[in-house]
Amino acid sequence: MSMPYGARLAEEMTRRLGRGCVYTPSARLALYVALRRWCRPGARVLMSPVNDDVILFVVLAAGLRPVKAPVSAWDGNIDPAAVPESTWRDVDAVLTTNLYGVPDRVVALRKRCDQLGIPLFEDAAHAIGTRVDGQPIGTFGDAAAFSLSKHVAAMAGGFLAVEDARTRREVELLRDELLTPRRLRHDLTTTLRPLIRSAVRSSGLVRPVWRTMQRLGLLERDTFRMALRPGQLAGAGRAPSLAAYESWVRVDLHGFRSRHGALVRAQLKLRMARLESDLGRRRVGVSLLGRTAWAGRALRDRSALEGPPPLFRVPLLVHDRDALLDRLVDHGLVCGYVYDPPLDDYAGVEFVEPSPDPAAARWFAAHTLPADPLLARRMINALTAERARPAHPKAPLPSILTDG
């Protein structure tokens, strides 16, 4: 009997997480599989409005209604205490974000989901290595989606973590139905892209390459968000249908459901072997950035009590964020993963249910500068040279001693 697709990579992630994992070509496909497995069409999913637009389209492709939650102005994650009781009674599932690797209030969310008898899904794409009360993110929900495109810079690969062997086999079958055939050209491109990106960064060519791509229109997003195309989106057809929404779901990762061959999987295995080293270097960078005036108090205080977490990005809070992002390119720093405006402002009531209290999400989305902790010293020097002004929300600081 042949092994399931990607079984060796899945076994390695299972050992790391302590929970059964299924390999997928991307985290977005893993999340789609989870939503299809646990949610009926038309179900309402509570989620943060400060998230990648791709995730919005994954939820829509699964035939579900996104319900936007109030968030903490300090980290952009769901604030469970601020969600109205009427909303809790009317949602069918909850999707966390763990934005930039800062953990959601998963203990409180798990408790509420258990009370309501609804599934909790963890988007852990930014959160490999993040823990809450000693327990890894990815082990609180009914299912959790992980990405290898982030921490190990593989630009491909993901996992869906589930609770038991029977469920694991079910999602393997659903994944296999959704995979598109392997193509050698795509495998070569997927293998070479992270190597080329690394070479550009190490050669000091970030600024000219990025500016040239902007001028030539080679970037899929002209702004922080992709073009919504509401007319086409409204006419995309009846969901669930990944194919109908593929032109939105595939942005920045066209091979998100392509079956990877041995070449790609071998590269991913090598990169996973370096994961612990990557996480260690991230903790050092988080410690450096967390001591600056641009870091929110929540991050500084959490790091002081628990040690610096291995964040994917450090959410620095600054005034004039958009202008700063443009000037940082001249320092060789391109900061992606900006989620502005919030998804309810971006998509509107036709496609999402807006947050009942959108102010915190709008403030956080407009002031957050996601800093790569692996480039911490360069970022600190650049922000110092640019005289960046720190910004702080007026919202009360959430407790860091409890999950809430």
Order of alpha helices (4+ residues) and beta strands (2+ residues): alpha-beta-alpha-beta-alpha-beta-alpha-beta-alpha-beta-beta-beta-beta-beta-alpha-alpha-alpha-alpha-alpha-alpha-alpha-alpha-beta-alpha-alpha-alpha-beta-alpha
